[in-house]
Amino acid sequence: MFVDREGELEFLERKWGEKRAQLIILYGRRRVGKTALIKRFLEGKPGVYHLTTADSMGENVRELGEAFARFTGRDYFTDVRDLTKLLMNFGREIDGKRVALVIDEFQYLISLDSGVLSKFQKAWDEVLKDTGIFIILCGSSIGMMERIMEYKSPLYGRRTGQWKVSPFDIRATAMMLPEKDFEDLVKTYMVFGGVPFYLEFVRDRKTEEAIRELVLRKGEVLYEEPEFLLREEFREPRTYKLILKGLALGYETLGELVSYTGLERGHLSRYLDVLQRLEIVGYELPYGKRKRGRYFIKDNFFNFWFRYVYPNLSDLELGMVDEVWEKIQKDINTYYGIMFERLVREMLSLRILDFGQKRVHRWWHKGMEIDAIAETGEGLLFVEVKWKKLTEREAKKILGELRKKAETFDGPKMFLLIAREVEEKLPETLDLKEVERAVRGRLSSR
């Protein structure tokens, strides 16, 4: 099923409509739906799609030559064994015609031949830039693809656009799984995130069943997924796994992570910078502050996996699924509570929950926390989030405590409690039913 991606498609179509030759860098983590996006974009357009393999450079050049031969009807392409000549000849054949050339999993070519970017540069400068070609270099190794765009790269200054494809947000996830009960949809998103590949597997399962059957069982597709992704991105992933384990255990500040990992502060900062660039880790500052921030595992599935799977891998290797699941069950509502807070901040930031806010923050100070503070044109909106069924009395008590925590802030104030369920609705409360209307439609400003 293909859903969402309107922004990506609009970008690609706009670039397609421009007259000049195009060299687009399209990248994003594995499984995020880049190939599906490309194939949707290519529908009805003349072009060549080549999926690179890690076999050998010679094999990739041979296969690309065969694809050029089929497209142009010129058999001589099958005899060309030099990538630069192959690209230049293709450019001469198409001349001014608008033709797409997509090279998927481009990072494999870089791994096979460190000079491949220089070969593309030569072909681009001498022939391709003056043709109607529309090149998309697509890759799953974020670090490697971003290095293509750096100043020292041979392709620096040649690319005409770039787009990082991200996982779905909660709204696109709901579009992909329209048949799911909304509470279970929220749980699915809080565990698996918005990676389309994962969502396809959990489509027909309840979240807890999907965890047991697809994540905890050795050999299943998601059992080692984060480790696999880290191995794809890094030659030596052990240090990154140690940092992620520390974050999952609740060591959130730089000082706490230094103590836990034993890494030097400067080295740790560099590792964290890499994880942030890959959008596996995030960093947030408390509202109104410029320091004393906290790191967190930003990717939902990485967060779940390092909290529950990684510490129990020895037992899971022995097939002790029931025993590990029993331990998870005792804590999973706490996890849902933490992730529901994060989901609400995400929905406020994306204005899926729209109160006219411009910016959204967390806040903490001396043991006190506020789940979200939204800056609106009318003042500050203070938000408390609970993954619980609340009575009217409990809701009033929570709102009272929220007002007390907000006393130190100046200016007009508004208050909102978002809960899994509220027994008796109050003017300042939202429950999952109203959140569902916002996700599957729109919730007008209060």
Phi, psi and omega in degrees: 000132178253119178227162173060212179065026179298319180297317180295315181294321178297319178298311182295319179294322178297317178293323178298324182283345177286151188282330187284163172297149184235141173229099188256133173259117179242122185212167181163164184299157178301147177078003188277351175106021181295315183294319177298320178298313181298315182295325175294317179298322184285347182305123178080005181248143176286136180176177180236131176244125179235123175266111182290145175242167179269013185297294179194158178295319181300320180294320179294319178296319179299313181294322179293321177298320178296322178294320178296321179296316179296320184289317186267341186078012181257108185291341185296339179301330183289346180262352182277127183245003179252125186298317181299313179297321180300313181293317181294320178296321178296318178299319179293324181292319183277332177053243185270000181288143177280112183224135179271142170229111181251125173245105185271151184054048185298337181299335179294322177297319179296320180293324182283329184212108182296343180267008186295327180293323177294325178293319176294320179301313181298315179296320180294310185294323187273330185224304196298325184295343180256015180248187177263020186289148179233093185267133169241117171261113187245136181209157183255345176273101187299315180301315181293319181291325178291330178292336175300329186267358181286163184302323184281351182289141176302335181268003178300131180085351178265326183297147181249001178176161177208152179211128175264118182275123183253163174299163178296149166275183185295328181291314178293326176299318178295325177294323182284330182238060186294338183277350184285138168306139190294321179298319179290327175300315179298316178299316179302314181295321182290336178264311190259350182070200185249032178279116186306321181300317179293319184295326177299322181287328185263002185309314187259017181234147168294154185303312182295323176295319179297321178299310182297314190272330187250340183252320187271344183269124178303136179094342180285163193297329184256005185299316182243020188304309180299320177298319179298316180295321178293322178294326178293324186273327187233141175289328181232087187277357188301318181295321179295321178295322178297316179296316181294324176296318178299316178298319180296331179278354176104009175274101194252337181267163180299318179297317179296320180290326175299314180296319183288315187274335185078008180278151173294147185305315181294319178295317180299318180300321179293318177299317180294323177300318179296315180295327176292318180298327179278358181063026171274324181241145175238169179221134181225145177254147175293149182307130177083002183242155179245005177209181182063044178276178181232142172268154177206157176281112187282322181286123187300315183288321173302318181299312179296315186296316181285340177280322190240327186270308184305315180292344184247017184299324180299316178292319182293327176298332179270004179082018183274058183294315183298318181294318179291319180297323178299319177294319180296318182303326181291340186241350193292331177293328173297317177298313178302321180298314179298315184287331177293322174302313181295320179298318179297317177298321178297315181294325175291318180296322179275357183059032166291318163266107193248112175238023181076019183285152179255319180221153182228137182221161162269169174212138173210147180193121176049050176086351177261145179221147170236128189296323179204139170236118182252128177274117178244172178291343182259358182138204181259133175258118180262129188235130172249142185233132180224128174269065184213161167269121187248142170280168178300319181297316179297319180297317179296321180295316180296318179295323177297317178294324178295318178299321180295317179295332183274359185298331183284351182267142181270164173088178179299143183227143173231157186225144182213135174245124178246120184230163176301317177204142176237121186301311177237116186294143174242160180301335185256025181233149170231147174239183184299328180297319179286325175297321178299319178298325178291321182285315183273348177214238176219147173249118183290157181298144180276000000 
